[in-house]
Amino acid sequence: MSEITHEISLDTFYNQIQFALNNYKTHGLKSENYSNIIICGLGGSGIGGRIAKAYFSNKSTLPIEVYSDYSLPFYTSSKSLLILCSYSGFTEETLEMYKQAAVINCDIIVISSGGELTDWSIRDKRNYYPIELGYQPRMALGFSFSYLLLILGELFNHNTKDELKNTSLLYADKEQHKGTASQMISFFESTLENKYAVITDNATEAIGTRFCQQLQENAKTECFVNVLPEANHNAFETYYGVLPTNFIFLNSFTNDRNTGRFAYLKQLLEKQGNKVFEINLANASITELLKAIYITDWYSIYLSDKNGSDRMNVSNIMGLKNFLKTF
């Protein structure tokens, strides 16, 4: 079991970013040589890809897809760039995708702390970026996310390095952001046993997914993401009366029409007696995205304490892994 607790991981989160900055090596790849980019990873090792994809949605000249499966999409070709992320290096789905990519003869980049994935990447002379050992995979987001931003930034000639460096200022104010997480606990004090619905826009969808993953693993609490404007065409019709749900809004304020939708939805839910907590971002910059992650990660820890959940123990996940070894 990891000796690095969740609290230590968050209190020293900038160290992960700095580690990636210190260990990043230019890959020398050119975007014009590819038709698409596929980021492969699951759980804590896959969410960095989803956040990076969202961040580059208006900066990338190539389609970026994130795959969390055993198989690569059918359209994968020798002109695809594959980036595979696995904290342990033993994630079976990611290893399967590596094998398929090698047969297709894709260019491959690996981000990992060790295991077979690292061994294979070194054997095959692939671009490889290391991660420090000792973390819970879901608490090692700073490594993979930072590397992905640097890799894609180099590929698309977009300077992410300076903004990653500037996030040190964010963690200098960490007590303020931990305070926001504490305020959330107080706000939902009488309904902490509820499930959670995280309402996002497209820019914050991956952040919302990360939040749900943390609530599920750390606090053993159900959580779901609904994305605007799509959710206003379906999930919206379930919002009648007082619901067994705590609502958290993540608004990037990058689209005025969606901001209007957030406002209407808040008014509707509160009028019917539901609780809504807003985490408003100034924009969809790296710093603002990481701020939202920092606040919501701390909330998952505080809720875990309230629930008496053992956040270091993931018995169901480990049970499944043991079962699959004999399946």
Secondary structure, DSSP 8 states (H G I E B T S, - for coil): --SS-HHHHHHTHHHHHHHHHHH-------GGG-SEEEEE--GGGTHHHHHHHHHTTTT-SS-EEEE-SSS--TT--TTEEEEEEESSS--HHHHHHHHHHHHHT-EEEEEESSHHHHHHHHHTT-EEEE--SSS-GGG-HHHHHHHHHHHHHHHTT---HHHHHHTHHHHHTHHHHHHHHHHHHHHTGGGTTSEEEEEE-GGGHHHHHHHHHHHHHHS---EEEEETTGGGGTGGGG--S--SEEEEEEE----HHHHHHHHHHHHHHHHTT--EEEEE-SSS-HHHHHHHHHHHHHHHHHHHHHHT--TT--HHHHHHHHHHHH-
